[in-house]
């Protein structure tokens, strides 16, 4: 007999757009007993202006309020996601520094929630939140559902990032050759083109050719930017 996860995996794999994929996540979250589902994705580049995209089926009025007051910047669940991969439960203590946010969320029916963050080699940080209005999340419920909820968080990140990465971070899909990676590693160590040429027993002109190719593929302005991007997306 197939597991709950196996029964839904094929349908999730067939989804090709982020909107459709998210609606599938909403349906699965309701099967798990939650009224609301939210997914957020933070892109690591550029470092000075990291972008965060959010998808949710929260009440429209709450979405408007959340955005108007820039609650994303102070939301403790978002802050937790950037620091830890451990799941977190909504509590009064968690939201005590931001009472206004917490009280307004309650007025829109958002009272009980669970969130799980994820991150990958592309430097993307994601977070799945499951929430509802009426019943607290008990330890017994978590014991019974935690594997499904954690699985859904991982699948959410794989699916949503897969849909969004080519649009938000095209560098993340760049394919560098083995030689380009080798040259970039020595560049990251502070070696000049002349140094690298000597180490690899090739001409400095060839080294510069590979460096220019890397700059083009990673859409980088210079060697420093290329190294940083390569590290952030997991190439180095």
Secondary structure, DSSP 8 states (H G I E B T S, - for coil): ---HHHHHHHHHHH--SHHHHHHHHHHHHHHTT-SEEEEEEE---STTS--EEEEE-S-HHHHHHHHHTTGGGT-HHHHHHHH--S-EE--TTTTGGGHHHHHHHHHTT--EEEEEEEE-TT--EEEEEEEESSS---HHHHHHHHHHHHHHHHHHHHHHHHHHHHHH-GGGG----HHHHHHHHHHHTT--HHHHHHHHTS-HHHHHHHHHHHHHHTT-SSHHHHHHHHHHTT--
